[in-house]
Amino acid sequence: MPQLNPNPWFPIMILSWLIFSTIIQPKLLPTTPSNHPHNKPFPPIKPTPWTWPWT
């Protein structure tokens, strides 16, 4: 069965992970997120009663 042969796909996977680990990941890690979490308490949500059309 050809899909069980790791010969063509294993080096491609290793190469892609090496590229990701050495080039892409260091460029992504120093970026700072623009949306910082905050500890502001949210007001409780009061549910409004639902008016059923058949009552």
N, C-alpha and C positions, 0 to 999 in steps of 0.2 A: 504494500500500500504506500503510495508516494507521500501522503500527508504525514506519515510516521517517520519519514526520513528527515532528521534534523540538519542534514548537511547544508542545504542552501539557506535555511532560515535562522539557524543559530548564530552564525557570524553576523548576519544582518541585525539581529536583535542586540547582540553584544555591541556592535558598532553604534547603533542608534542610542543605546544607553550611555555609552562613553561620550558621545557628542552631547547628549542631554546633561550629563554630570559635569562635564568640563567647560562647556560653552554657555548653554542656555540657563542652567540653574544659577550660576554666580551672577548672571545679569538680572535674574528675577528676584533673588533674595534681598538685595539692598533697597529695593523699591519700598517706599513707605505707603501704607494704605491711606487713602484720603477720607475714609469714613471711620472715625474713631468711635469706639463704643463709649457710652456714658452711663452713669449710675443714677440718672434722673428717675425718680419714681413716677410711674404712670398713674393717672387717676383711674379709679375703678369704672368699668363700663357698666352703665345701667341699661339693661335690655328694655326695649319698648314692647309692649304687648302686641301680639299679632292679631289682626282682625280677620277672622275667617269669612269668606264671602257667603257661605251657606248657613251662617247662624244669624 
